[in-house]
Amino acid sequence: MRPPSVTDGHAKNRSLPLSTFIEMLMASWAPFTRARRVGPGSFLLPTTAMPPPIVLCLLLVLLAVPWSSCEAATAGTKPLLLSLRARQMPARALPRQPSKLRFHHNVSLTVSLAVGTPPQNVTMVLDTGSELSWLLCAPSSRNATTTTFRPRASASFAAVPCASPQCRSRDLPSPPACDGASRRCQVSLSYADGSSSDGALATDVFAVGSSAAAGAPPLRAAFGCMSSAFDSSPDGVASAGLLGMNRGALSFVSQASTRRFSYCISDRDDAGVLLLGHSDLPTFLPLNYTPLYQPARPLPYFDRVAYSVQLLGIRVGSKHLPIPASVLAPDHTGAGQTMVDSGTQFTFLLGDAYAAVKAEFLRQTRPLPLLRALDDDEGPGFAFQEAFDTCFRVPRGRAPPAARLPRVTLLFNGAEMAVGGDRLLYKVPGERRGGGDAVWCLTFGNADLVPIMAYVIGHHHQMNLWVEYDLERGRVGLAPVRCDVASERLGLML
């Protein structure tokens, strides 16, 4: 998929002064802080129905400054400013074992980049839960498709030899191996949904949008050149790979020396913004920060390069759930950490916490009209995608009473994330009950059923939040904001 061309209107936005940018976003924030204050420091913003269930994508178009700004953000230079748009993709994104759950890549956020010399336009899944970026590589131009990268057509492509320090990375889930015949570094990656990709470690030059036109040198970065990954059928996903954004040494942000990045995903028309390398935004957005959590010593099941935060409690409506602190914290093995992950669609809670949320949500929604719990009609048994079993029948042609649903709030050290309205229930595609009733399920899943040994906060629950990853100070910032309005004020609507 080619990135859209930059229009004259967008060119005008590239020269937008940072002070004007701040004033415009402050103005966009003001009406909402006045309109619907729920409590001290807490806001409930309007939402609309989420898009149909085949998949969200994220299209990035460069609007501002060169790569060097990521490294020099603390010096006050402009950030890399991009617009985001979510689009649907087919669910068959990666090959997976038939018995495995398809959650990791069902709904994906994507970015558009240019890779190689001459540049080839590729679209990659934006994943803060992964380290190594990878592209699906075509062995020859004859085998190339619109979703593959052609390494033989790039003069700057280089395979990583086994002797390279990059081939000895300890951050990857599976250590790289050496191909005895070619002496090239081999990588194999697998994900919680059973999907996998295999190939060789390589380097090439990366550029975002018009950064090359701005005169900045492209970034040479290591990535996996994978020989197998995506489905090649006509309805296959229009994405060529994955952009790893966690804190590992081989992640894209680490190789680009980006110490701060942030994004905002809209729930209205799926337009938002992404900033790479910014130091001024916290002075005007009401960001509340929670520190990144790192255990004092290495633990076998703790992902030390993930964006892990401390989950201190959960509220359903106004009720604080009586969940023991030990249930919400990592255990002595490191299992049970809480990760912020843009590569996962929904949010997953470990079994005991999920059971408490389910019981209280069902109790508070029982009096609501148009909403009948499936468990009341059929007994337990149905689970959307094998992990979401808090489900309801809703009469055909009607929608759940979103405004009356109790919010589910995740409480962190210094910040909180409130999920309400249309983000709470998801319409299960193709699922019907007697009389044509639709089935809607709570968008919090049971991690024990996947199974995964962690709390995972997916991007569906990050909508209408400004989410900032501050590696310099070791923290994650959260601020409720209407992302679509912020985008419009900035002139970033595509």
Salt bridges, closest charged atoms under 4 A:
ASP127 OD2 - HIS104 NE2 3.36
ASP171 OD1 - ARG304 NH2 2.40
ASP193 OD2 - ARG96 NH2 3.48
ASP231 OD2 - ARG92 NH2 3.50
ASP235 OD1 - ARG92 NH2 3.34
GLU360 OE2 - ARG363 NH2 2.56
ASP375 OD2 - LYS358 NZ 3.38
ASP377 OD2 - ARG372 NH2 3.04
ASP377 OD2 - ARG393 NH1 3.56
GLU378 OE2 - ARG433 NE 2.36
ASP389 OD1 - LYS358 NZ 3.57
GLU416 OE2 - ARG315 NH2 3.59
GLU431 OE2 - ARG433 NH1 2.72
ASP437 OD2 - ARG393 NH2 2.95
ASP470 OD2 - ARG260 NH2 2.55
ASP470 OD2 - ARG475 NE 2.97
ASP484 OD2 - ARG268 NE 3.57
ASP484 OD1 - ARG482 NE 2.90
